[in-house]
C-alpha cells in the first residue's frame, strides 16, 4: 500500500501580512454542495436549518445551490447523514477535497479584489454576509464577504495555488 | 458586443463570465420534417436590432439565460432565466 498523505493545497504558503492587507490560507475542513432538484419547492429554510444543526455555514452559490462550509473535517458517518438529509428534494455532494479556501482581509482588501473581479464591491451592493460566484482574473471563485474588509475566497483545488499567486501579485503594492 | 450583462440572479457582470450559445430558437419536434430541422440547425437571421440569444453564466450562477441585445447599439435590453422563461421552476 503506497503511503498516501493528504496535503493541503496551500500547505507551503505562509500568510502575506502587512498593515494594509493580509492573505492567508484557511483550513481544509468541510465543503458540501447542496443542489435542489428542478421541480422541488424552495429549500432555503431547510438548507439553513441543516447547516445550523451541523455547525456549518450555508452560503448561496446559485439559485437552488449552496455551499455548506466549516473549518473542521466532518466524520464519514456524519457526512453520510448530511448528504442524504434533504433527499429527495435536494442532494448533497462532498466537495471537501475539491474546494480550497483563503482569506483576504485588511483596509486594502477591496482595492486588491477590485483588480481581479468585476463584482460591485460597494457595501450597499455587496453587504457583509453575502456570497457571490464570480471570476478573479481567469479563475472561477466563490466570494463571501464576512465583514466590510474581510473576504473569503473559495476556488477549485487545482486552481488554488494559481489564485494565491494572482492575489499575492495584486497585494504586492500594499505589502 | 455588450460588455456588461445584467444577470437576473447575480446582477451586472462582465461578458467574460458568460458563454454564448447563439440564437434562442424554438426547437422543432423530434419528428418534424427535415426542412424544419435544417432551418433550426443551420439557418440564422442576421437582424439589425433586437436579437435574442442563449447565454450561459459560466463563471457565476451557471444558469442559462435568454439575453436580448441590440446588434446595432450593443445595448442589452432584457435578460431572464431560460428555464423560468420556459415556465419551469427556476
Interface residues (C-beta under 8 A of the other chain):
Chain A: X38 X39 X40 X61 X62 X63 X64 X118 X119 X120 X125 X132 X133 X134 X135 X140
Chain B: X9 X10 X11 X12 X13 X14 X16 X17 X58 X59 X60 X61 X62 X63 X81 X83 X88 X89 X90
